[in-house]
């Protein structure tokens, strides 16, 4: 029995999880501009190492047994007609619509184009630039910047690699000074120059960068791992700017509904439910939204369940790989403290495979 039409806009981690959760109880249509799932967790290594080029790409074709995947770009949500309008002009009717368009990440953790071939060409271009560079600059000392710096160093042991961070310590968002110290020690022991309290901006000449003190840094290649931008411009252009907060995130209530819209939900990086924009938070939101959507669609039943409230995740395990055989794991423990674990735990949990087997199973494929 299928209780309604659910359109999920965005086929990232949250969108895939939610669509799969609802596939047995609703008529689900997953809309994504890409023809294939992009496993972003593996993208930094794919942008550096040729043998990983196609690893982040997993087909959608085994995800849904009852629903379907529509490849296309959503341009508008028509709330009066309850339809999602695609760039092709196709209109998808909905009883519930879910916005899961995620966020835009800096290179190389970005899917460029709409096809596997287009994205693979972009990864190959990054690989070639890194292979030919004498000096690579990475800006941003959060998890992505540290991970990317380590990948580049291991792929290019002969090149100069600089990691510039505008804060006083690496990985400061984890709240663990030990984790930042461990990351810095690994990078410096492998010859990476770590520059702290070093805000960078492009210099006057091509290939030059200037810090806050006016010092010039020359680099052949640069990557800016300085944050993400929610993919909500299309929401604003479609006339729903009032759904967004000043940072561009969609405002949701405790049930993950768009404020004032009982049949519109937003999950994952795209909403304002939590400042912690990581995959575990997106998956938790997808699970909770799936429950609440079932409650909404079955609201006339005799045994009606109550919606659940989302509790923002403030502390969660975080694993930062240093290549495939080392890393640091930050593990929250009771009492507000954190445990910092080293290479063996980090390697087994994430660094070796970057969770690729897990995501392949989620999309209906074998782990290999």
N, C-alpha and C positions, 0 to 999 in steps of 0.2 A: 504494500500500500504506500503510495506516494502522496504526501499531503500538501504539495504546493510547488511553485516554481521559485527556485533560488538561483540568482545570478551572482557569481563570485567574480569580481573584477580584480585580476592580478593573480598570477600563478607562481608566486614565490613560496617561501616556507609556510607562512600563515595561510595563504590562499589554498595551497595544495592540501594542507592538513584539514582545513575546514571542509573543503569540497569532498574529501574522502570520508570524513565523519558523517556527512549528510547524504551520501550517495544512496544509502538504503532506505531513507525515509522521505526524500524530496526529489523533485526533478531538477537536477543540478546542471547548470551550464557554467563552466569555468572559462573566463575570457582572459586571454593574454596576447600581447603583441608579438611574443616570441613563439616559435614553433616547438620549443623544447624547454624543459625545466633547466634552470641555471643554478647549479650547486655552488653558490658564491663562496662558501667556506673553502673550496678548493681553488679559487680563482687566483689568489696571490702566487701560489706555486705554479699554476698554469701559465701565468704571465712571465715566468722566469725560466722554467724548464720545458723544453720541447716535448719530452715524453709524457707530460701532463696536459698537453694542449686540449685534448678532447674529453678529459676526465670529468670536467664540471657539467657536461651536457648529458641529460637523461631524458629519453622520450616520455611524453605524456600519455602515450597510447594505452598503457596498462593501468593507469591511475583509477579510472572510473569504470565500473561495470554497467551502470544504468544511465549515468549522465553523459555529457559530452564536453569536449574542449573546443571552443571557438577561437581560432587564431584571428586576432583583429585588435584594433585600438578603440577603447571606449572613449567617446568624446562628450557624452552627456547622460545624466540621469534625469529622465522626465518623470518627476514625482506626481504630476497630475494624471498622466496616463499610465504610470507605473511601468515604465519601459526603460531599458538601457539602450542608448543609441550608439552604434558603432560607426567608425569613419566610412565604412562602405555604404552606410544608409540602413543597414539591417537593424531591426528593432527587436529586442529580446524582452518579452513580458516577464514581470516578476511579482511574486508575493512578498519576497524579501530580497534585498540587494545588499551585498557585502563589498565594501571597498577594502582591498588588500593590495594596493599598488606599491607598497613598500617605500623605499628611499633610493635615491641615486647615490652611488658610491664612486669615489675617485678611481682613476686608473691605477693599476690594471684590473681592479675588482669590478669591472663594469662589462655588461653584455652590450656590445656595439652591434647595431643593426637588428634584424629579426630572425636571421637564419643561423644555423650552426656554422656554415661556411664563412659568413661575415664575421662572426665573433672569433672563430679560429684564426682568421687572417689578422685580426687585431692582436690576439695573443702572440702570434708569430712575429709581428712587427715589434712588440715589446721585447721579446726574446732576442731578436737580432740587435736591437739597440743596446740592450744590456751586454750582449756578447762582445760588442765592438767598443764599448765605452771604457775610457780610462778612469773616469770619476763619475759615480752615481750618487746623487743626493736624494735622500728621503726626508721629507718634512712631516713631522708629527710623531710624537713618542708614545702614542696609545698602543693598544694591542695590534692594530693593523700595521702601524709603522714599524714596530719592533719585529713582527713576524716577517714583513717584507724585507727589512734590512738583513735579517738572518738568511732568508732564502737567496738574496742577491750575493751575500758574502760567500755562501757555500757553493753557489754556481760559478762565481768569479773570484776565486781566492787571490788572483793576481791584480785585481782592480782596486782602486781607492773607493771606499764606501763611507759616506758621512750621513749620520742621522742627526737632524736638527730638531730640537723640541723647545717650545716656548715656555715650558714649565720648569720647576726646579728639580723634578725627578721623572723618570720614565714610569709609565703605567700608573700615574697618580690617581686615575679614576677608579682603580680597584680598591683604594683605601689602604693598600698594603705597601709600606715602604720597603719591606723585605723583597716583595716581588719585583719592584722597580730596581732595587740593588742587584738582584739576581740577573735580571735582563741586561743591565748595564755591564755587569761583570762578564757575562758571556760574550756580549758584542765586542767589548774592548779586548778581551782575551783572543778574539778572532780577528783583530785588526780593524774593527769598525771605529771610526772617529765619532764619538758621541758629544754633541754640543747642546748643553742645557741652557735654559734661560736665553734661548736664541730664536727670537721671532724672525721668520724669513719672508722676504717679498722679492718678486722679480727685480733684477737690476736694470740699469739703463741699456746695457748691451745684451744681445741675444746670448743665452747660455751663462749669464751671470745672475747671482742672487745676492741680496743685501740683507744683513741682519740689523737689529734695532740700533746697534752701535755704529752702523755705517760700514762695517767690514764687508768686503766683497768675497764671495765664494764662486769659483768657476766650476761648472759641472757639465758633462756631456748629456746626461739624462737626469731628469728629476721626476719624482713622484710625490704627490701631496696627499698624505694620509691624515687629513685634518678634519674629518667629520663627514656627515651625510646631509642630504637635502631631501625632505619628504616629496614624493611624487604626487603633488596635489595641484600643480598649475592648471591641469585640465579641469579640475573641480571649480577653481576660481573662474576660468574662462567660460565655463558652462553656466555661470550665474549663481553659484552656490558659495560665494566668498564668505558668507556669514557662517558657514560650517567650520571655518578655519580659525585657529588662533594666530597671534602675530608671527609665530615662527613657521606657520604654514601647515601645522599638524591639524588633523580633524578632531574637533572637540566631541568627546563621547561621555556618556554617563557611566554609572557603575556597572551597567549591564552590557556595555560596549556598543550601545546604540548611539547614533548621531543625535545630539541634543534636539528634542522636539520632533524627531522622526521615528516612529515606532517600528517602521519596516526597513530602516536603513542602518546597517552596522558598519563599523570600521575596525579592523584588527591589524596588529603588527606594527611595523615601524611607522606607518602612516598616521597613527592616532596619537593623542596626547595622554594616554592612560598611564604611561610610565616614561621616565627619562632614560631608562636602561634599555637601549635599542639593541638587543641581542636575540639570537635565535630561540633560546629557551623561553624568553618572554613572549615571543610571537606564537610559539606553539601552545603555550598555556592559554593565551588569549583565544586562539582558534578553538581549542577544546571547550572553553567556557561559552564562547559565542555559539558553537554548534548546539550545546544544551539549550541555551536561551532561544535560539531560533526554533528548535523543536517545540518548546513551550509555547511560543507565539503561534506557530502553525497549528498546534493542537489545542488551542485555548478553549475551544467549545466542548472538549471532551469531559466526561464525568470525573475522570481521575486526573485532573489538571495538576501539573507540577508547578513549582514556583521558580522564577528566574534566579540565577545565581549572580552574586556581585563579584567583580574582579578586584583583587587586592594587588596593587602594584608590587612588582618584584624589586626589592632594593638590594638584596644580597643573593648572589647565585654563584655556583662554581664557574670559574673562568680559566680557560686553558689557552696559553699563548705558546705556539710551537716555535722552536728555534730549528728550523729544518725538520727532517723526518725522524730524527733520532734524539731529540732533546727538547726541552721547553720548561715552562713554569706553570704550575697549577695553583690557583688561589681558591681555597675551599673555606666557606663560612662555617663557623662552629658556634654552638650555643654560647650566649653571653656577649655576643657582638664582636668576638675575636675572629681572626682568620688564620688558617693553617696554610703554609706555603710548601708545596710539594715539588719535587724536582723531576729529573729527566725520565725515569722509568714510568711513573704514573702518567706524565704528560704524553709520552710516546704511545703507550697502550691506549689511552683514552682518545687521542686526537692526532698527534703529530704525524704518525706513520701513514695513516690512510686519509686523514682530514675528513673523517666520518662519511666517506663516499659509500662504503658498503651499506651503512645504515640508510642513507637517502635512496640508494637504488632499491632497497627492499620496500621503502615507503611508497615508491612509485611502481611497485609490482614486478621488479626485475631481481635477478639473482645478485648476490653481493659482488661477484666478480666483475 
